[in-house]
């Protein structure tokens, strides 16, 4: 299963979105961690400041007012009590606690030994000072019942004990609030807006790039099939314009080359026809009938070879415009014409291909099929034609029960002017260009032509046509 789309636009958009999501996720995690520490530090500073203020106030007021002052200073997350002993059983144990204790001393304004202890959050807050859990401890408290005198309803996370001048201790315990998660919506909203903007920009940019690339690919496909093309418009980024300009120049050079070769061969063909005609006239003055007959047969062979060579070199099939035809009907009409002549030719179609519309050069394609069927009829007396569809190609299969071709000559027969002495003898009168022309036309359609001997005897010719050409199957 592919995770990325196949198109360039889809891959660029997917990669950019992945990069955006990963970078935003990393940013959110970093920000959340920094925000958590910043809020915790701010809450601790606030607790220390309130504790320092309360210490000074208690030491400057009569003892009868102390309880009222403590009640006024309490909050749902902060509790103050006066006790004979410290709620923190020991001096600060680590650098963070020492720093907080020093900060509290600075806020009070003297050098008294304040104690600070940072706690893990637990299911229940603890008022039994010696049962508090330190941040660095790993043990779990198995007691599921809260102390009966607990005032804070939230788990304690911070303890402070400050000695007073009268010998007592001011103990403070607080439950630091958890940072609100509402802030997370803002990064998500920001990521959504950034993703939308990136998508809009990427879609516009990629379409600007892929549109000329798509046109270039289509033009290259048509050029490979021998179709005539207009020059492509040079648009898009500089690299794409240079590629399009190079393609246009290549197309013009190829066109000039083919036209020059065609004109040259047409001139050679015309020049050859003249001496052949002159030799025919002179052959009439030969009195020996046998010599006269042989001369005429030789001239006929020369004439056929000249016409076939010119036809092959010109690639007349490539000059035919491409159009959409019903491929099934084209093959059926060819087989019916041969059957009307009393020849044994049959045609079958794979299910679902009863009406197959295909973009091709029908005259050239008919020429290929006629050549293959004629070969089967000539050497086997019968031909079976079948239209089928494979994964990426349409296949037209022509089979016979003839003698076949030696395995070592299956590719050799596609070379121009090659004629075999074995099963495909010279008695047919051909010049050895039929299969070469047929494969050339198949290649011009973007397909191929292959021969294979059937295990049960006979020859199988397979004409393969690509499905990337315009192709539809009409459902009845």
Secondary structure in CASP SS format (residue, H / E / C, confidence):
PFRMAT SS
TARGET T0000
AUTHOR 0000-0000-0000
METHOD secondary structure of the structure
MODEL  1
X C 1.00
X C 1.00
X C 1.00
X C 1.00
X C 1.00
X C 1.00
X C 1.00
X H 1.00
X H 1.00
X H 1.00
X H 1.00
X H 1.00
X H 1.00
X H 1.00
X H 1.00
X H 1.00
X H 1.00
X H 1.00
X H 1.00
X H 1.00
X H 1.00
X H 1.00
X H 1.00
X H 1.00
X H 1.00
X H 1.00
X H 1.00
X H 1.00
X H 1.00
X H 1.00
X H 1.00
X H 1.00
X H 1.00
X H 1.00
X H 1.00
X H 1.00
X H 1.00
X H 1.00
X H 1.00
X H 1.00
X H 1.00
X H 1.00
X H 1.00
X H 1.00
X H 1.00
X H 1.00
X H 1.00
X H 1.00
X H 1.00
X H 1.00
X H 1.00
X H 1.00
X H 1.00
X H 1.00
X H 1.00
X H 1.00
X H 1.00
X H 1.00
X H 1.00
X C 1.00
X C 1.00
X C 1.00
X H 1.00
X H 1.00
X H 1.00
X H 1.00
X H 1.00
X H 1.00
X H 1.00
X H 1.00
X H 1.00
X H 1.00
X H 1.00
X C 1.00
X E 1.00
X C 1.00
X C 1.00
X E 1.00
X E 1.00
X E 1.00
X E 1.00
X E 1.00
X E 1.00
X C 1.00
X C 1.00
X C 1.00
X C 1.00
X C 1.00
X C 1.00
X C 1.00
X C 1.00
X C 1.00
X C 1.00
X C 1.00
X H 1.00
X H 1.00
X H 1.00
X H 1.00
X H 1.00
X H 1.00
X H 1.00
X H 1.00
X H 1.00
X H 1.00
X H 1.00
X H 1.00
X H 1.00
X H 1.00
X C 1.00
X C 1.00
X C 1.00
X C 1.00
X C 1.00
X C 1.00
X E 1.00
X E 1.00
X E 1.00
X E 1.00
X E 1.00
X C 1.00
X C 1.00
X C 1.00
X C 1.00
X C 1.00
X C 1.00
X C 1.00
X C 1.00
X C 1.00
X H 1.00
X H 1.00
X H 1.00
X C 1.00
X C 1.00
X E 1.00
X C 1.00
X C 1.00
X C 1.00
X C 1.00
X C 1.00
X C 1.00
X C 1.00
X C 1.00
X C 1.00
X C 1.00
X C 1.00
X C 1.00
X C 1.00
X C 1.00
X C 1.00
X C 1.00
X C 1.00
X C 1.00
X C 1.00
X C 1.00
X C 1.00
X C 1.00
X C 1.00
X E 1.00
X E 1.00
X E 1.00
X E 1.00
X E 1.00
X E 1.00
X C 1.00
X C 1.00
X C 1.00
X C 1.00
X C 1.00
X E 1.00
X E 1.00
X E 1.00
X E 1.00
X E 1.00
X E 1.00
X C 1.00
X C 1.00
X C 1.00
X C 1.00
X C 1.00
X C 1.00
X C 1.00
X C 1.00
X C 1.00
X H 1.00
X H 1.00
X H 1.00
X H 1.00
X H 1.00
X H 1.00
X H 1.00
X H 1.00
X H 1.00
X H 1.00
X H 1.00
X H 1.00
X H 1.00
X H 1.00
X H 1.00
X H 1.00
X H 1.00
X H 1.00
X H 1.00
X H 1.00
X H 1.00
X H 1.00
X H 1.00
X H 1.00
X H 1.00
X H 1.00
X H 1.00
X H 1.00
X H 1.00
X H 1.00
X H 1.00
X H 1.00
X H 1.00
X H 1.00
X H 1.00
X H 1.00
X H 1.00
X H 1.00
X H 1.00
X H 1.00
X H 1.00
X C 1.00
X C 1.00
X C 1.00
X C 1.00
X C 1.00
X C 1.00
X C 1.00
X C 1.00
X C 1.00
X C 1.00
X C 1.00
X C 1.00
X C 1.00
X H 1.00
X H 1.00
X H 1.00
X H 1.00
X H 1.00
X H 1.00
X H 1.00
X H 1.00
X H 1.00
X H 1.00
X H 1.00
X H 1.00
X H 1.00
X H 1.00
X H 1.00
X H 1.00
X H 1.00
X H 1.00
X H 1.00
X H 1.00
X H 1.00
X H 1.00
X H 1.00
X H 1.00
X H 1.00
X H 1.00
X H 1.00
X H 1.00
X H 1.00
X H 1.00
X H 1.00
X H 1.00
X H 1.00
X H 1.00
X H 1.00
X H 1.00
X H 1.00
X H 1.00
X H 1.00
X H 1.00
X H 1.00
X H 1.00
X H 1.00
X H 1.00
X H 1.00
X H 1.00
X C 1.00
X C 1.00
X C 1.00
X C 1.00
X C 1.00
X H 1.00
X H 1.00
X H 1.00
X H 1.00
X H 1.00
X H 1.00
X H 1.00
X H 1.00
X H 1.00
X H 1.00
X H 1.00
X H 1.00
X H 1.00
X H 1.00
X H 1.00
X H 1.00
X H 1.00
X H 1.00
X H 1.00
X H 1.00
X H 1.00
X H 1.00
X H 1.00
X H 1.00
X H 1.00
X H 1.00
X C 1.00
X H 1.00
X H 1.00
X H 1.00
X H 1.00
X C 1.00
X C 1.00
X C 1.00
X E 1.00
X E 1.00
X E 1.00
X E 1.00
X H 1.00
X H 1.00
X H 1.00
X H 1.00
X H 1.00
X H 1.00
X H 1.00
X H 1.00
X H 1.00
X H 1.00
X H 1.00
X H 1.00
X H 1.00
X H 1.00
X C 1.00
X C 1.00
X C 1.00
X E 1.00
X E 1.00
X E 1.00
X E 1.00
X E 1.00
X E 1.00
X C 1.00
X C 1.00
X C 1.00
X C 1.00
X C 1.00
X C 1.00
X E 1.00
X E 1.00
X E 1.00
X E 1.00
X E 1.00
X C 1.00
X H 1.00
X H 1.00
X H 1.00
X H 1.00
X H 1.00
X H 1.00
X H 1.00
X H 1.00
X H 1.00
X H 1.00
X H 1.00
X H 1.00
X H 1.00
X H 1.00
X H 1.00
X H 1.00
X H 1.00
X H 1.00
X H 1.00
X C 1.00
X E 1.00
X E 1.00
X E 1.00
X E 1.00
X E 1.00
X E 1.00
X E 1.00
X E 1.00
X C 1.00
X C 1.00
X C 1.00
X E 1.00
X E 1.00
X E 1.00
X E 1.00
X E 1.00
X E 1.00
X E 1.00
X C 1.00
X C 1.00
X C 1.00
X C 1.00
X C 1.00
X C 1.00
X C 1.00
X H 1.00
X H 1.00
X H 1.00
X C 1.00
X C 1.00
X H 1.00
X H 1.00
X H 1.00
X C 1.00
X C 1.00
X C 1.00
X C 1.00
X C 1.00
X C 1.00
X C 1.00
X C 1.00
X C 1.00
X C 1.00
X C 1.00
X H 1.00
X H 1.00
X H 1.00
X C 1.00
X C 1.00
X C 1.00
X C 1.00
X C 1.00
X H 1.00
X H 1.00
X H 1.00
X H 1.00
X H 1.00
X H 1.00
X H 1.00
X H 1.00
X H 1.00
X H 1.00
X H 1.00
X C 1.00
X C 1.00
X C 1.00
X E 1.00
X E 1.00
X E 1.00
X E 1.00
X E 1.00
X E 1.00
X C 1.00
X C 1.00
X C 1.00
X C 1.00
X C 1.00
X E 1.00
X E 1.00
X E 1.00
X E 1.00
X E 1.00
X E 1.00
X E 1.00
X E 1.00
X C 1.00
X C 1.00
X C 1.00
X C 1.00
X E 1.00
X E 1.00
X E 1.00
X C 1.00
X C 1.00
X C 1.00
END
